Amino acid sequence: MHLSPKGLRHTLATSLREEGKDERAIADVLGQKTPAMARHYSRNAALAKKNKKTLQTIRKRESALAEVVKPFAKTVKPTSHERKIE
């Protein structure tokens, strides 16, 4: 196995990206000037699986909130002084 600084940068950037770090944070850790370089080094991150898990968590939370907050059964009608006079 050949170990190089470039290989270590790719491995570190990929791991950080998969853990949810943004490109600016990765660039800072790698000592890169721009987030574009962090994007280059982390391009092999397996984000599809992470994104699927995140969406499942969001959907569960939305479902729980939808059960708690229910709309009113009655509609609110404007009072006589709120109605427009034509």
C-alpha positions, 0 to 999 in steps of 0.5 A: 500500500502506497501512502502519500500526502495527497491520498491522506488529504483525500481520505480526510476530506472524504471522511469529514464530508461524510460526517456532515462538515461543510466545504469551508470547514474541510478547507480549513482543516486541509489548509486549503485557500478555497472551498473549491479545493475541499470539494475536489478532495471530498468528491468521493464522499458517499453522500447519497446514503447520508442524505437518505438517512437525513431525509428519513429523520426529517420526515419522521419529525414532520410526521410527529409535528403534524400529529400534534398540530391539528387545524381548527374544526370551525372556520372563523367568520369576520364580524359585522364591522370587519366586513366591507361595505359596498 
